[in-house]
């Protein structure tokens, strides 16, 4: 068994420190990820990049972005990510 499509565990209220999805000890072994959820309009640029990666292809779009002095990040659709870790 691995991560399911519906993420396990409760979701804390706004302003609470720690992960946005609290996993049980067993869930952490099955799905070793710390979840930080964001829903903000100022991420529009990321969605433009994603749309660009989606154009004229049947392949799954992936965006790799990097800020100076920071490690690169990979952005892909949640459904595809969950399929990868199942």
Steps between C-alpha positions, in 0.01 A plus 500: 500500500625851423362853494138504396323754282332648807773617731482342848486692822337814639568847366598764763326835526649821356811633672596171663869404476608175338384305194164574341406131498584314818596140428489214747820307573394225258397750231843667527665167419269443202507860375819674625412854394441819696200675343481880475183614325471841332209671326606848392441714195863617494605159364360590157849490342544136599171416328612686187817289496291186549270598213809555282628150589155358412474647150523282191574176682328193641775459760452595865616859555783557749646838596843532658558844650794645689571818688857628546679325789208254544453138400282434193136403556285270288135584437255247362128434527392347832321212325818406314711528817262271690514250213882506523515426872230231507 
